[in-house]
C-alpha cells in the first residue's frame, strides 16, 4: 500500500475532528434500557473512543432489542467517562483490564478482551462489538443466531468461508511460518496444519473479523484459546505470535470451531475498506452493519453519514 500523501493525512485529521464534533450529539440521545435476557453487548474501550463507542453500542442495542452492556476498561477511562457510561448504558459492568489473567496467552493486542468474552460465555451469549462500527438496519441474522445458540462472525471480506485446517495447510504448503515479515495471520495459516489439540474432530478456521462476533453460551472457553495460542507459540515463535492480530486469529479459530457457526452475509454486514466504497456517503447494498476499519475510516464521507443517521434515529 502506498504511503498516504500529506493532503490525505491532513484530510484524515480534519474528518476525525468533524466526526468527534458530530458524535457529541449522541450525548443528547436517550439512555438505553439494559435487558437481563442472557445477552451481553461487550467492548473494550478507553477515553479516546468514548463518543464513537456510544454511537456503536447504542445503535446496536436499538436494532437488536436485546442485551445488557459490559465493558473492559483499557485503563484510560476517567471518573467522568464512567459517569457518562452509567447514565447512557444503564450502569454497565466495567472490568479493569489489569484484573484479566491472560495465562499462557500474550498480554495486550486485545487478548484481555477475547479471554474475558470466553469466560463470560459460560452462561451468557456475548456479542463483541468494536467502537468503530455503526448499526444501520435490522439484525435478523444476529437474532436468529442468538436464538439457535450459534456463534457468528463478520467476514473479513466477501467470499470468505470456513475451511478445515488441513485444506488451509495444503494451500499454504511451502510457506515458512517463521519467515521474517510474514503477517501473523499468514504465519498462523501456514502453521495451522501442525496444531494438535485435545478435542474431537478436525479443526477449522475462517478469515473473519473480530470487530463484530457472537459467542454462544456453553461454547468453547478459554481452554481452546489457550491451547491454540501455545501451539502457535511453538509453531511460529512467541515474538511473532505476540504481534497485533494474533487475538483476531484466535477469535476466528474459536468461532470456526463452535456450534454450527454463522458467517454473516457480506452484503449486509461489511468492512469499510473496499476502494469501490470510498467517497460514498450511501451504500448500494443498504447494509445493516458497517465496520469502519481505522486505516480507511475517513476515506470519503461514509463514516460521517452513518454516524449522523444512527444518532438521528436514536434521538
ZINOR-V574627 format. One record per residue. N is the residue number from 0. RES is the residue in one small letter. D_CENTER is the distance of its C-alpha to the mean C-alpha in Angstrom with 2 decimals. Layout:
# ZINOR-V574627
n=N res=RES d_center=D_CENTER
n=N res=RES d_center=D_CENTER
This chain:
# ZINOR-V574627
n=0 res=x d_center=23.24
n=1 res=x d_center=25.94
n=2 res=x d_center=25.89
n=3 res=x d_center=25.40
n=4 res=x d_center=28.80
n=5 res=x d_center=29.97
n=6 res=x d_center=29.90
n=7 res=x d_center=26.26
n=8 res=x d_center=25.41
n=9 res=x d_center=27.41
n=10 res=x d_center=26.01
n=11 res=x d_center=22.43
n=12 res=x d_center=23.65
n=13 res=x d_center=25.74
n=14 res=x d_center=22.95
n=15 res=x d_center=20.75
n=16 res=x d_center=23.71
n=17 res=x d_center=24.24
n=18 res=x d_center=20.70
n=19 res=x d_center=21.11
n=20 res=x d_center=24.42
n=21 res=x d_center=23.18
n=22 res=x d_center=20.27
n=23 res=x d_center=22.94
n=24 res=x d_center=24.21
n=25 res=x d_center=21.48
n=26 res=x d_center=23.60
n=27 res=x d_center=26.35
n=28 res=x d_center=24.52
n=29 res=x d_center=25.29
n=30 res=x d_center=23.41
n=31 res=x d_center=21.41
n=32 res=x d_center=23.03
n=33 res=x d_center=21.01
n=34 res=x d_center=21.78
n=35 res=x d_center=22.54
n=36 res=x d_center=21.84
n=37 res=x d_center=19.82
n=38 res=x d_center=16.36
n=39 res=x d_center=14.11
n=40 res=x d_center=11.52
n=41 res=x d_center=9.78
n=42 res=x d_center=8.40
n=43 res=x d_center=9.71
n=44 res=x d_center=11.91
n=45 res=x d_center=15.31
n=46 res=x d_center=18.24
n=47 res=x d_center=17.38
n=48 res=x d_center=14.51
n=49 res=x d_center=16.26
n=50 res=x d_center=17.37
n=51 res=x d_center=14.40
n=52 res=x d_center=12.42
n=53 res=x d_center=15.39
n=54 res=x d_center=15.27
n=55 res=x d_center=11.65
n=56 res=x d_center=12.36
n=57 res=x d_center=15.96
n=58 res=x d_center=15.55
n=59 res=x d_center=13.21
n=60 res=x d_center=15.81
n=61 res=x d_center=18.62
n=62 res=x d_center=17.72
n=63 res=x d_center=16.60
n=64 res=x d_center=19.57
n=65 res=x d_center=18.32
n=66 res=x d_center=17.01
n=67 res=x d_center=17.48
n=68 res=x d_center=15.25
n=69 res=x d_center=14.64
n=70 res=x d_center=13.50
n=71 res=x d_center=13.37
n=72 res=x d_center=15.67
n=73 res=x d_center=15.24
n=74 res=x d_center=19.03
n=75 res=x d_center=19.72
n=76 res=x d_center=19.78
n=77 res=x d_center=23.41
n=78 res=x d_center=25.66
n=79 res=x d_center=25.62
n=80 res=x d_center=21.83
n=81 res=x d_center=21.99
n=82 res=x d_center=24.81
n=83 res=x d_center=22.89
n=84 res=x d_center=19.98
n=85 res=x d_center=22.69
n=86 res=x d_center=24.42
n=87 res=x d_center=21.66
n=88 res=x d_center=19.54
n=89 res=x d_center=22.48
n=90 res=x d_center=22.57
n=91 res=x d_center=19.21
n=92 res=x d_center=19.13
n=93 res=x d_center=18.13
n=94 res=x d_center=17.80
n=95 res=x d_center=19.01
n=96 res=x d_center=17.13
n=97 res=x d_center=20.57
n=98 res=x d_center=20.98
n=99 res=x d_center=18.42
n=100 res=x d_center=20.31
n=101 res=x d_center=18.46
n=102 res=x d_center=21.62
n=103 res=x d_center=22.03
n=104 res=x d_center=18.47
n=105 res=x d_center=17.88
n=106 res=x d_center=17.36
n=107 res=x d_center=15.06
n=108 res=x d_center=12.23
n=109 res=x d_center=9.83
n=110 res=x d_center=11.84
n=111 res=x d_center=13.09
n=112 res=x d_center=9.85
n=113 res=x d_center=9.56
n=114 res=x d_center=13.32
n=115 res=x d_center=13.58
n=116 res=x d_center=11.45
n=117 res=x d_center=13.81
n=118 res=x d_center=16.71
n=119 res=x d_center=15.99
n=120 res=x d_center=15.70
n=121 res=x d_center=19.36
n=122 res=x d_center=20.46
n=123 res=x d_center=17.67
n=124 res=x d_center=15.06
n=125 res=x d_center=11.77
n=126 res=x d_center=8.93
n=127 res=x d_center=5.68
n=128 res=x d_center=5.20
n=129 res=x d_center=5.04
n=130 res=x d_center=8.77
n=131 res=x d_center=9.27
n=132 res=x d_center=8.96
n=133 res=x d_center=12.18
n=134 res=x d_center=13.43
n=135 res=x d_center=16.82
n=136 res=x d_center=18.18
n=137 res=x d_center=18.77
n=138 res=x d_center=16.15
n=139 res=x d_center=18.79
n=140 res=x d_center=16.83
n=141 res=x d_center=14.33
n=142 res=x d_center=17.42
n=143 res=x d_center=19.21
n=144 res=x d_center=16.64
n=145 res=x d_center=16.92
n=146 res=x d_center=20.69
n=147 res=x d_center=20.95
n=148 res=x d_center=18.96
n=149 res=x d_center=16.73
n=150 res=x d_center=13.25
n=151 res=x d_center=11.12
n=152 res=x d_center=8.37
n=153 res=x d_center=8.00
n=154 res=x d_center=10.60
n=155 res=x d_center=10.55
n=156 res=x d_center=13.78
n=157 res=x d_center=16.60
n=158 res=x d_center=18.61
n=159 res=x d_center=16.28
n=160 res=x d_center=17.50
n=161 res=x d_center=17.45
n=162 res=x d_center=20.25
n=163 res=x d_center=22.36
n=164 res=x d_center=22.39
n=165 res=x d_center=26.01
n=166 res=x d_center=25.43
n=167 res=x d_center=22.86
n=168 res=x d_center=25.36
n=169 res=x d_center=28.13
n=170 res=x d_center=26.33
n=171 res=x d_center=25.69
n=172 res=x d_center=29.23
n=173 res=x d_center=30.86
n=174 res=x d_center=27.76
n=175 res=x d_center=28.18
n=176 res=x d_center=24.93
n=177 res=x d_center=26.46
n=178 res=x d_center=27.40
n=179 res=x d_center=27.02
n=180 res=x d_center=24.36
n=181 res=x d_center=22.46
n=182 res=x d_center=18.69
n=183 res=x d_center=17.08
n=184 res=x d_center=15.54
n=185 res=x d_center=19.05
n=186 res=x d_center=20.70
n=187 res=x d_center=18.81
n=188 res=x d_center=19.66
n=189 res=x d_center=23.20
n=190 res=x d_center=23.51
n=191 res=x d_center=21.85
n=192 res=x d_center=25.26
n=193 res=x d_center=26.68
n=194 res=x d_center=24.25
n=195 res=x d_center=26.22
n=196 res=x d_center=24.90
n=197 res=x d_center=26.99
n=198 res=x d_center=25.68
n=199 res=x d_center=27.44
n=200 res=x d_center=26.79
n=201 res=x d_center=25.25
n=202 res=x d_center=21.82
n=203 res=x d_center=19.23
n=204 res=x d_center=16.27
n=205 res=x d_center=14.07
n=206 res=x d_center=12.56
n=207 res=x d_center=9.27
n=208 res=x d_center=5.90
n=209 res=x d_center=3.15
n=210 res=x d_center=1.65
n=211 res=x d_center=3.97
n=212 res=x d_center=5.96
n=213 res=x d_center=9.34
n=214 res=x d_center=11.66
n=215 res=x d_center=15.29
n=216 res=x d_center=17.90
n=217 res=x d_center=20.06
n=218 res=x d_center=17.88
n=219 res=x d_center=17.62
n=220 res=x d_center=17.37
n=221 res=x d_center=17.13
n=222 res=x d_center=20.29
n=223 res=x d_center=18.66
n=224 res=x d_center=16.05
n=225 res=x d_center=19.01
n=226 res=x d_center=21.28
n=227 res=x d_center=19.02
n=228 res=x d_center=18.51
n=229 res=x d_center=22.28
n=230 res=x d_center=23.06
n=231 res=x d_center=21.07
n=232 res=x d_center=22.83
n=233 res=x d_center=26.04
n=234 res=x d_center=25.26
n=235 res=x d_center=23.87
n=236 res=x d_center=24.86
n=237 res=x d_center=23.27
n=238 res=x d_center=23.23
n=239 res=x d_center=21.26
n=240 res=x d_center=18.82
n=241 res=x d_center=18.21
n=242 res=x d_center=16.92
n=243 res=x d_center=13.54
n=244 res=x d_center=11.38
n=245 res=x d_center=12.89
n=246 res=x d_center=10.15
n=247 res=x d_center=7.91
n=248 res=x d_center=11.31
n=249 res=x d_center=11.89
n=250 res=x d_center=8.88
n=251 res=x d_center=10.14
n=252 res=x d_center=13.57
n=253 res=x d_center=13.26
n=254 res=x d_center=12.09
n=255 res=x d_center=14.79
n=256 res=x d_center=17.32
n=257 res=x d_center=16.74
n=258 res=x d_center=19.08
n=259 res=x d_center=19.41
n=260 res=x d_center=15.73
n=261 res=x d_center=14.95
n=262 res=x d_center=13.48
n=263 res=x d_center=13.02
n=264 res=x d_center=15.81
n=265 res=x d_center=14.95
n=266 res=x d_center=17.65
n=267 res=x d_center=16.00
n=268 res=x d_center=12.23
n=269 res=x d_center=11.91
n=270 res=x d_center=10.72
n=271 res=x d_center=13.43
n=272 res=x d_center=14.95
n=273 res=x d_center=17.86
n=274 res=x d_center=21.08
n=275 res=x d_center=22.66
n=276 res=x d_center=20.52
n=277 res=x d_center=21.50
n=278 res=x d_center=24.09
n=279 res=x d_center=23.31
n=280 res=x d_center=22.81
n=281 res=x d_center=22.70
n=282 res=x d_center=21.08
n=283 res=x d_center=23.51
n=284 res=x d_center=21.38
n=285 res=x d_center=20.77
n=286 res=x d_center=17.04
n=287 res=x d_center=15.69
n=288 res=x d_center=12.19
n=289 res=x d_center=11.36
n=290 res=x d_center=8.59
n=291 res=x d_center=11.01
n=292 res=x d_center=10.22
n=293 res=x d_center=12.36
n=294 res=x d_center=15.24
n=295 res=x d_center=15.92
n=296 res=x d_center=15.02
n=297 res=x d_center=18.69
n=298 res=x d_center=20.32
n=299 res=x d_center=22.46
n=300 res=x d_center=22.11
n=301 res=x d_center=19.38
n=302 res=x d_center=16.97
n=303 res=x d_center=20.08
n=304 res=x d_center=21.28
n=305 res=x d_center=18.15
n=306 res=x d_center=18.02
n=307 res=x d_center=21.74
n=308 res=x d_center=21.61
n=309 res=x d_center=19.07
n=310 res=x d_center=21.16
n=311 res=x d_center=24.35
n=312 res=x d_center=23.28
n=313 res=x d_center=22.35
n=314 res=x d_center=25.75
